[in-house]
């Protein structure tokens, strides 16, 4: 079985065109067909600013609520109430932050109450790290080293570096190696539709570099599969990751780690008050 720990579900034109370029159709029905064909049991939708209402045709999905600095700064009380309401939802498995687009470092104090809330509900905080889409993002804020300070300040909060900090893979791996509460997802490292073996050979030095640092990490419990759908063809990306990630880690990488890190299957619970 596979858990897709990083995907998107929205209906605007850009996503529709991106899905077509990847060999998909950007609909819940099509996503459900892909999940069934690829033995994907569950997906985690990233970043909507409201708790999504998943259509009946969609596969089994959870979500990470999007959190933006401008809302926290404009009306902290209202924004934290919104976040807490979402965290009560059993379909909510965490929060998603966008430091590069917000132009705020992960250790900016405006985010601290949200990290504390996530920990009190035993839910996970995900950061977009690495390259940003478009020129409006600022890379220094999205650099994975920025997560180190947040992870150190909040050792009781689980953090995930999305996209393994690409292209700063070594920095992302070091943050995960140093901090027990940090894990990595390997989503979005390729886009579009491609032949996996051909893409691997074309960028062989990159994939071997990634594999080298996965081996350096020496902790297969800290890496997770995610597709970044609809940006990539899911069957092709699964095949590529099977080649890149060591076979010894496949079960943990494709399923077990996401189940543990996002507390999937734990059911509804009350937050732990501190």
Protein Blocks (a to p, Z undefined) as FASTA:
>chain_A
ZZdfbdcddfbfklmmmmmmnopacdfklmmmmmmmnopabdcdehiabdcdddfkbccd
dddddddfklmmmmmmlmmmmmmmmmmpmkbgbdcddfklnopafklmklmmmmmmmmmn
opacdddehjdedjkbcfklmpmklmmmmmmmmmmbccddehklpablmlmmmmmmmpmk
bccdfehkagcjddfklmmmmmmmmmmmmmmmmmmnopaklcccdekiakbcfklmmmmm
mmmpcfklmmmmmmmmmmmmnogokapaddddZZ
